[in-house]
Amino acid sequence: MATIYDVARKAGVSPKTVSRVMNGDAPVNTETRKAVESAMGELAYVPSRAARTMRSNKTGLVGLITGAISTTPSSPESSGLPDLLIVQGILHVLTEAGITLLISDTGGDPAKVADLTRTFAQHRVEALIYVADYHRKVDLPAIARAETLILVNCFDDAGTPCVLPDDRRGQHALVARLIAAGHRRIGFLTLPEDLVAQGLRLQGYRDALAEAGLAYDPDLVAVAGLHNSGPREVTLIGDAIARMMALDEAPTVLCCGNDRMALQVYGILRSRGVAVPGDISVAGFDDYKLISETLYPPLTTAVLPYQAMGEKAAHMLLERLRANAPAEKENGPLPLISGPVVWRQSVTERNPSAQTG
């Protein structure tokens, strides 16, 4: 492997001059610079990152810890898509900024976070990003919080800077759009009650009803999601639909906690001879395109903005790195990222004057 001394001999200059060309920390005339760069190319010389790190105390490395790689989308809270879209958003921004992202997966074991953090510290990463598999509160080990840390899709009691999906606003936008389309009886099949997103989306649902002057009817709301999908969840969803359809004023549309639940709703309705959207409309949440675009009819849904969350987190991190400042506790409003409503053929327009966006 070629060294800086080999480059210097081939270019006919001193090692110090080669260093100046590489680091740009002193003037070098054009002819000399070309000679050095030519020698580096011919010798396939690769500058030592370790040496640069010792001089600048900057490695250009950021560590990312996630469970997205090993997690399968089998549960209600993670079925929007593999959270790799968050990672892709982070990677896109940091790569453009010349930062190398080191990614490690917990394998679904939170206890590994401390060990992974230590490993990243040994590689002298300048900061850490932790990506959760769904919107939730986390309790990371103190060693992780000691680093410049950004949380994505999660938050903690320590006030660590974080980026979260705006579940309340997303559900509000979807229900408001359904109301604009002429729907007044809107059923809501929710995620499990212990999920953060469930409470926020239920509030968004109620906000939209109140703005439209529609009364909240608890008979139109049912917890229909379980943490582990399977026959029991299908039965739970089926029972909830049956109760709602038996009401004196049955719903004209069913809002589902996520797109995977909407997929099950399609099957249940069709097995009972109920047409979508001819007899009842269906809407989801996530815009998991593998489901939303392949269902027939295609599914109206609210976008869960995973990639935008990743991009926002990366920009927050870059701001702190450029300012050479640690991630301070968040005292103001948390950064909430919302996505649009995607209107497809699973919902009928009951109001001829409704918008069709």
N, C-alpha and C positions, 0 to 999 in steps of 0.2 A: 504494500500500500504506500503510495507516494506521500511524502511529508512536505512541510512548508520549505524545508531546506532543499529538497529536490527541485521544487518549483523555482526557488531563488537561483540555483545553479543553472537551470535550463534557460531562464529569462535573462541571466547575467546581471542580477541585482541582488541586494541584500535581503535576508529574511524579513527585516523590519519594513522594507519597501513592499514586500508581498503582503504583509499584515496591513499596511496602510491601504492598499488596493482593496483588500477584502472588507475592511471595516469602514472605509470612507472617512476615517478620522483625521486625515491630513492630506494636503494637496499633493497630487502626483501628476506629472505631465502626461499628455495623451499617448505619446509613443511608448512610454514606459508601462502605462496601464495596459495597452494592447499587448505588449510583450508578456506581461504577467498573466493576463487572461488567456492568451494563446498557450502558454506553458501549462496552466491549470487544466485546460481542455485536453491537451495532448497526453498529459499524465493521469487524467481522470481523477484529479485531486479533489477530495471532499473535505471542506473545513471542519475542524473538530467543534461539535456543539458544546462539549464539556469545557473546552478552553474558553469559548465565548461566554459561557455561563459564569465561569469564575471571574471574568472581567466585568461583566455587566450585571450579574445577579438576576438575569432574565433568561428563562429557558424557552419561552414561546410555547409552553405546554399548558393545557387545561385538562383536568380530569373530569370525567362524567361517570356517575354511578347510576345504574338503572336496573330494573327487572324486566324491561320491555323485550329484551332479546329472548329470554327463556320463558316468558309468560305467554300462555295461549289464551286467546279471546273466548273463554268458555263461561265466564261469569258475567252477571249483569253490569257490574261496574267497569269491566275492562273490555266490553265487547264492541265499543265504538270502532276500534281498529287496534292493531298492535301499536303501542305508543311510540313506535319507531318514527312516526311522523314528527313527534316533538324533537327527537334526536336529529332527524334530517334537517329540521329548521335551524337548530343550534349549529350543526356542522356547516351548513351553507354560509351562515354569517361569519363564523370564526375562520373558515377557510379563506374567505375573501379578505379577511383582516390579517392573514399570514400566521394564524394561530393553529397549532397542531392539537387535535382533540384525541385524547386517550380514553377509550370507552371500556368499562368493565361492568359485568352483569352479576347481580347478587344470586342468581339462580333461585330467586324466590325466598331467600333466607335473609331477613333484615339483620341478623347477627353478623353477617359478613361485611356490613358497611364499615365498621371500625377497622378491620384488617385491610380492606381495599383503600381506605383513607390513608393508612400508614404506608401502604405500597406506593400510592401516588406521591406522598410526601417524600419518600426516598428518591423518587424520580424528579423531585423539585418542581412539581406543577405549581403554577402561579395562582391557581384558583380551582374551585370545585363546583360542579353543577350536580344536583341530585334530582332525578326525574322519577316521580311516583307513577304507579300503574293506573291510578284513578284519583280523583279529587278527594283528598283526605288530609287529616292531621297526622304529622309524623313526629317522632321523638328520636332524633339522631344523636349519636354519641358525641360527647364533648370534644373529642379530637377532630370531628368533622366541622363542628361549629367554630373551632379555633382558626380555620382557614377562611379565605375569602370565598364565601359560599352563596350560591343562588339556588333556591328551590323552584321546581316547576311542577305544576299540577298538585301541589301540596303546600302546607304551611305548618308552623310550629308555634309553641307558646313563647319561644325566645325572641320572636319578632324578626327572624331571619328574612332577608329580602326574598320575595317569591313572586311568581306569576301564576295566576289562576284563571280557569274558564269562568265566564260570567253566566253561570247556569240560570240564575234568576232572569236576567235580561233575555237570554235565548228562549226560554219557555214563554216569557211574556210576548216576545215578538211573534212566536208561532201561533199562540192562542189569539192574539190581536188580529193576525192575518186570517185566521179561521172565522173570526167574528165578522171581519170585513167581507168575507165571502158569503155571509148570510147564515152562518151556523150560530145557534143560540143554546143548544143543549150539547155540551162538549164533555164527553167522558174522559177520564184521566186514569190510566193504568200506570201506577208509579213504581219506581225502584224500591228496594228495601228501605225501611224507615231509618235504619242506622247509618245510611250513607249521607254525607254532607250535601251531595247534589240533590237528593230527594227533597229535603226541606227547602232548598233554594228554588227549585223548579216549581214546587207546590205554591210557593209565595208568588212566583212569576205568573202562574196560572190564575191565582186569585186577583193579582194586580190587574191583569187584562180584563177579567170579568167586571171588576169594580169600575174601571175606566169606562166600560161600555154600558154601565148601569144594569148589569146582570147579576142576579143573586147567586151566591155560592151555594151549591147543593151538595152536601156530603155524600148523598146516594150516587153521585156521578164520579166519585173518587174512590179508588180501591188500590191497596198495595198488591201488586201482581208479580213482582220480581223477587227471586230468591238469589242467594249468593252462589248457589250451584244449580245450573239449569238442568232440566231433566223432566221426567213424567210428572213429578209433583208440581213443578212450576206450570206445566201445560194445564194441569187440572186447576190450579189456582187462577190462571188467566181465564180459562173457560168458565169457571164458576162466576168470576167477576163480570164477564160479558153477559152471562145469562141473567144475572140480577139486574144489570142495567137495562137490558133489552125488555125485561118484564115490567119496567116502570110505566106508569100511566103516560109519562112523557119520556120516551126513550131517547137516548142520544142520537144525534145525526152524524157524529164523528167521534172516533176514539183516538185520543192522544196516548202514545205509548212511551214508556220510560226510556227506551232506546230502540234502535232499528232492529236489533235481534228479536226483541219482544214483538215488534210489528210483524216480523216474519212469521212468528208463531200465531199471531192474531189472524193473519191472512189464512193460514191453514185451518184454524179452528172455525172461522166464519164459513169458509168454503165447504168444510165437512158438514156444516149445518144448512147448506143451501143458501147462504147469505152472500150476495154479490158485493164486491168492492170495485168502484164506489157507488154502484147503482142502488144498493139497499142501505149501505152505511159507508162513510168515508173513514180513512185511517191515516194517521200521521205518526212519524217517528221522531227520534232525536239522535244526532251524531253525524248524519250523512256518511255512514259507512258504505262507500260506493259499491262494494261487493254485494251488498244487500239492496241499497236504495235504488240503484240503477238497473239491477237485474230482476227485481220483483216485477210481476205484471198484475196490475198496472204499476209503473214506477212510483216510488214512495215520496210523498211530500215530507220534508223533515227539516229540523234546525241543525245547522252546522256546528259541530264541536271543533273549535279552531286550533287543533293540535299544532300544526306547523307554525302558525302565527305566534303561539305561545312560546315555542322554541326560539323563534327569531327574536321575540321581545326579551327573553331571558339572556340571549347571547349579547344583545346590544347593551343591556344593563351591566353585564359582566365587563364588556369592553370599556364602558365608561369608567368603571372602577379601576380597571387595570391602567388605563391611560392617565387617570388622576393619581395613580400609585396610592390608592386609599383602600382600606379594608371595607368589606360590606357591612354597613352600619344597620342597626335595627330599623325596621320600618315603623314610623310613627304616624304617618298619614294614611290615606286610603290605599288599599292594595291594588296593584295593577291587575285589572280584570279584562280579559280578552273575550270579545263576543264575535259570533259569526252570523251570517245571513240565514234567512229562511229560503230553502230551495223548494219551489212550488212545482209539483209534478201531478200526474193524473190520478193519484189515489184519493184525491179530495174533489168533490163536486162543488161548483160555484152555485150556491142556492140563491144568491143575490145578483141579478143581472148587471147591476151597476158596480159590482165589486172589481177591484183591481186584478190584473192578471199577471203581475210580475213574478 
